[in-house]
């Protein structure tokens, strides 16, 4: 088990808790003059890093109870990763505040009168904002954990960059961040060897952060210091899978072929397997619907809609567009339409459509008691890559090539109408919940994958 660590500038109230010795550690390592110090383990009385019960350690967050001197509430967090534990801590703090007040007495979007706002303080308030803490109900965004996590990573990279130049984020005024600091961040991201798309994402996240700062603080800033950064050009691979490759891939997916061994950090060998009972079905659904991983994972039998007694399309939540538009303040998003082609119908019939029609069960992996959507998504991605590499095609394809293959054939079949079903632009298929039957019927009739 890996030793849990706390950074020097940790999230407020975060500690490491050991359920074996019942001791809380507010720090795990620090530098004092030329010595590196560690806290004492409550069990062995030696260094914390030498503790034999690291599996008993967890991150824990403590929140002060307003109006008391030392009163506090706390929660042991599930994640063993510090960045993920922060998200849990933010959510716990938000829930505690909602329970305590029952309303928002001091909305975060009220502009602060002070002009002396420090970078780190603004970052903490921004993290609270992302978690909807002290945000008026009509402005709550309900950001996903993954979205918050990526924004936190960008702030962490920026703070690490400042540290490299001996700049203290706790003493740097937010309105003093200028082109020189942006330049430091640019050089730091380049030094990490990040791809263009990842570089653009982190720069974009800092731009979003400063846009929020300008909107929520009375600062003497005329422009966003990150506005001048130009995105690096990106090259998108448009590789698709062939019909022959896909057939061979399905044959390759077996329990025996899924076995592999992985070396652990302790030097031991762990036996694993990428095979799972629903992987073939998931890949076929992805190919014949063009759905993203999460869209495939949430498909249910009752999402299949009929026209004139025939299964014609699947109506699924447009998750990506929902999340983007929620960030922009919109609420109502039309669902995504997946036409049921002859190829898709064969897959659904083989999976038991006649028996399960109208059921609320998930189409793949109906028993979700021991798994999650995140685990299913990882199974799809890792499983596809693992078994495809066994085909030795001299190409390196990923799961998303199935969506590219579908959209390529959809574009050929629809002759200009593909955007109406792919949800890449405004969703014109649904006009106030009215299904454009001509468009759906055309896709059903014309679309044949690999033909």
NORGI-V186705 format. One record per residue. RES is the residue in three letters. PSI is psi in whole degrees, 0 to 359 (* if undefined). D_FIRST is the distance of its C-alpha to the first C-alpha in Angstrom with 1 decimal. Layout:
RES|PSI|D_FIRST, RES|PSI|D_FIRST
This chain:
UNK|136|0.0, UNK|142|3.8, UNK|127|6.6, UNK|138|9.0, UNK|151|12.4, UNK|132|16.0, UNK|164|18.8, UNK|316|22.0, UNK|79|23.9, UNK|164|21.7, UNK|141|22.9, UNK|126|25.2, UNK|358|23.8, UNK|133|20.1, UNK|168|17.9, UNK|128|14.4, UNK|132|14.8, UNK|117|13.2, UNK|350|14.7, UNK|309|14.5, UNK|358|16.8, UNK|42|18.1, UNK|143|18.2, UNK|137|18.3, UNK|115|17.5, UNK|352|19.8, UNK|156|18.6, UNK|342|15.7, UNK|140|17.8, UNK|158|21.5, UNK|128|24.3, UNK|108|27.3, UNK|245|30.1, UNK|9|28.7, UNK|144|25.7, UNK|117|22.1, UNK|149|21.2, UNK|150|18.1, UNK|165|18.4, UNK|132|18.3, UNK|133|15.7, UNK|346|17.8, UNK|306|16.8, UNK|345|17.0, UNK|13|19.2, UNK|196|17.6, UNK|146|15.8, UNK|323|13.1, UNK|343|11.0, UNK|6|11.4, UNK|136|10.4, UNK|358|9.2, UNK|45|8.4, UNK|335|5.8, UNK|346|5.7, UNK|358|9.3, UNK|142|9.5, UNK|156|11.4, UNK|145|14.0, UNK|144|17.5, UNK|139|20.9, UNK|135|24.1, UNK|128|27.6, UNK|139|30.8, UNK|115|33.6, UNK|143|36.8, UNK|358|39.7, UNK|162|37.7, UNK|310|36.9, UNK|8|33.3, UNK|140|32.8, UNK|158|29.7, UNK|154|27.7, UNK|164|23.9, UNK|133|21.4, UNK|126|17.7, UNK|149|16.6, UNK|320|14.9, UNK|143|13.3, UNK|359|10.0, UNK|132|12.2, UNK|316|14.6, UNK|323|17.6, UNK|326|17.3, UNK|326|16.8, UNK|318|20.0, UNK|318|21.9, UNK|319|21.0, UNK|318|22.1, UNK|318|25.3, UNK|320|26.0, UNK|317|25.6, UNK|320|27.9, UNK|315|30.3, UNK|321|30.5, UNK|317|31.0, UNK|321|33.9, UNK|319|35.5, UNK|321|35.5, UNK|315|36.8, UNK|323|39.6, UNK|3|40.3, UNK|183|41.7, UNK|90|41.2, UNK|337|43.1, UNK|75|42.2, UNK|138|41.5, UNK|338|39.4, UNK|2|41.9, UNK|130|44.6, UNK|135|45.4, UNK|140|44.5, UNK|330|47.5, UNK|146|45.9, UNK|355|46.0, UNK|81|43.3, UNK|127|40.1, UNK|152|37.1, UNK|310|34.8, UNK|322|31.6, UNK|319|33.5, UNK|323|34.8, UNK|320|31.4, UNK|316|30.1, UNK|327|33.2, UNK|320|32.7, UNK|318|29.3, UNK|319|30.9, UNK|317|33.7, UNK|327|31.4, UNK|8|30.0, UNK|28|33.7, UNK|126|33.6, UNK|31|37.2, UNK|130|38.5, UNK|147|41.7, UNK|322|41.4, UNK|350|43.5, UNK|2|41.4, UNK|139|37.9, UNK|341|36.3, UNK|52|33.4, UNK|146|31.2, UNK|159|28.4, UNK|321|24.8, UNK|321|24.7, UNK|315|27.8, UNK|320|26.6, UNK|318|23.3, UNK|325|25.4, UNK|320|27.7, UNK|320|25.0, UNK|320|23.7, UNK|318|27.3, UNK|322|27.8, UNK|317|24.7, UNK|319|26.1, UNK|318|29.5, UNK|321|28.2, UNK|321|26.3, UNK|315|29.6, UNK|321|31.6, UNK|324|29.3, UNK|330|30.2, UNK|20|33.8, UNK|39|33.3, UNK|124|34.1, UNK|116|32.8, UNK|336|32.1, UNK|342|32.9, UNK|354|36.3, UNK|118|37.3, UNK|139|39.8, UNK|328|39.2, UNK|2|42.8, UNK|355|42.5, UNK|123|40.1, UNK|197|42.4, UNK|326|42.8, UNK|319|41.4, UNK|322|38.0, UNK|321|38.1, UNK|321|38.9, UNK|317|35.9, UNK|320|33.6, UNK|312|35.5, UNK|322|34.9, UNK|317|31.2, UNK|321|30.6, UNK|323|32.7, UNK|335|30.7, UNK|350|27.5, UNK|32|29.4, UNK|150|29.2, UNK|161|31.5, UNK|317|34.6, UNK|321|33.5, UNK|319|30.2, UNK|311|32.3, UNK|323|34.8, UNK|313|32.3, UNK|319|30.8, UNK|319|34.4, UNK|322|35.5, UNK|323|32.9, UNK|326|34.1, UNK|318|37.6, UNK|317|36.9, UNK|314|35.3, UNK|332|38.5, UNK|318|40.7, UNK|319|39.3, UNK|313|39.7, UNK|324|43.3, UNK|335|44.0, UNK|358|42.5, UNK|144|43.5, UNK|82|47.0, UNK|154|46.3, UNK|63|48.9, UNK|121|47.3, UNK|331|49.7, UNK|158|47.2, UNK|122|43.6, UNK|343|42.4, UNK|0|40.4, UNK|334|43.4, UNK|351|44.6, UNK|129|41.6, UNK|136|42.6, UNK|143|40.2, UNK|144|39.5, UNK|138|41.1, UNK|146|38.9, UNK|121|39.6, UNK|126|38.7, UNK|133|38.5, UNK|29|40.7, UNK|137|39.9, UNK|164|40.5, UNK|145|39.9, UNK|163|43.0, UNK|319|44.2, UNK|319|43.9, UNK|319|40.3, UNK|320|39.3, UNK|314|41.0, UNK|325|39.2, UNK|315|35.9, UNK|322|36.4, UNK|325|37.4, UNK|337|34.3, UNK|95|31.9, UNK|164|31.4, UNK|320|28.7, UNK|316|29.2, UNK|345|29.2, UNK|354|25.9, UNK|140|23.8, UNK|165|21.6, UNK|143|18.6, UNK|136|15.7, UNK|130|13.8, UNK|170|10.1, UNK|340|8.7, UNK|356|8.4, UNK|359|12.0, UNK|166|12.3, UNK|129|14.5, UNK|126|14.0, UNK|131|17.4, UNK|172|18.2, UNK|129|21.5, UNK|356|23.1, UNK|142|26.0, UNK|154|26.7, UNK|334|29.9, UNK|3|30.9, UNK|314|30.2, UNK|314|33.8, UNK|318|35.3, UNK|318|33.2, UNK|321|34.3, UNK|320|37.9, UNK|320|37.9, UNK|319|36.6, UNK|319|39.3, UNK|356|42.1, UNK|339|41.3, UNK|17|39.8, UNK|149|37.2, UNK|169|33.9, UNK|311|30.7, UNK|326|30.5, UNK|320|34.3, UNK|320|33.9, UNK|333|31.0, UNK|2|33.3, UNK|133|36.5, UNK|160|38.3, UNK|328|41.4, UNK|357|43.5, UNK|348|43.0, UNK|121|45.4, UNK|145|48.9, UNK|150|52.2, UNK|123|55.5, UNK|39|58.7, UNK|7|56.6, UNK|135|54.5, UNK|121|50.8, UNK|323|51.1, UNK|162|48.0, UNK|132|44.5, UNK|111|44.1, UNK|151|40.5, UNK|135|39.2, UNK|80|39.3, UNK|316|35.8, UNK|312|35.8, UNK|323|39.3, UNK|312|38.5, UNK|322|35.6, UNK|313|37.8, UNK|332|40.8, UNK|324|39.0, UNK|335|38.1, UNK|2|41.8, UNK|3|42.8, UNK|155|44.1, UNK|310|43.4, UNK|118|45.2, UNK|130|44.0, UNK|144|45.8, UNK|168|43.7, UNK|143|43.2, UNK|127|45.6, UNK|107|44.6, UNK|141|47.8, UNK|97|47.8, UNK|175|49.2, UNK|323|50.3, UNK|317|47.2, UNK|323|44.9, UNK|322|47.2, UNK|318|46.8, UNK|315|43.0, UNK|320|43.3, UNK|318|45.9, UNK|328|43.7, UNK|355|40.9, UNK|33|43.3, UNK|317|45.0, UNK|322|48.1, UNK|329|46.3, UNK|5|43.7, UNK|128|46.1, UNK|357|45.8, UNK|151|42.6, UNK|5|39.9, UNK|150|37.2, UNK|146|35.0, UNK|317|36.4, UNK|144|33.2, UNK|65|30.4, UNK|333|32.5, UNK|105|29.9, UNK|15|27.4, UNK|327|25.9, UNK|13|22.7, UNK|177|22.5, UNK|168|23.4, UNK|322|25.6, UNK|318|22.7, UNK|320|21.3, UNK|318|24.8, UNK|316|25.5, UNK|323|22.5, UNK|318|23.8, UNK|309|27.2, UNK|305|26.2, UNK|321|23.8, UNK|316|26.0, UNK|308|29.1, UNK|317|27.9, UNK|310|26.5, UNK|326|29.6, UNK|320|32.1, UNK|335|30.8, UNK|346|31.8, UNK|344|35.4, UNK|55|35.7, UNK|357|38.0, UNK|15|37.4, UNK|153|36.4, UNK|87|33.1, UNK|152|33.5, UNK|170|31.1, UNK|322|31.3, UNK|349|33.5, UNK|337|36.2, UNK|319|37.2, UNK|320|38.2, UNK|322|40.1, UNK|313|41.8, UNK|312|42.9, UNK|328|44.2, UNK|312|46.1, UNK|328|48.0, UNK|319|48.4, UNK|321|50.0, UNK|318|52.4, UNK|322|53.3, UNK|344|53.8, UNK|54|55.9, UNK|346|54.9, UNK|10|53.7, UNK|329|50.1, UNK|336|48.9, UNK|342|50.3, UNK|342|47.5, UNK|348|44.6, UNK|29|44.1, UNK|339|44.0, UNK|200|46.8, UNK|134|48.4, UNK|102|48.3, UNK|355|51.9, UNK|320|51.5, UNK|117|51.4, UNK|101|54.1, UNK|50|53.7, UNK|18|52.1, UNK|123|54.9, UNK|127|53.7, UNK|92|55.7, UNK|330|56.6, UNK|318|58.3, UNK|314|55.2, UNK|315|53.0, UNK|322|55.7, UNK|318|56.1, UNK|317|52.4, UNK|320|52.5, UNK|319|55.6, UNK|334|54.8, UNK|118|51.1, UNK|109|50.2, UNK|136|47.0, UNK|9|47.6, UNK|*|51.4
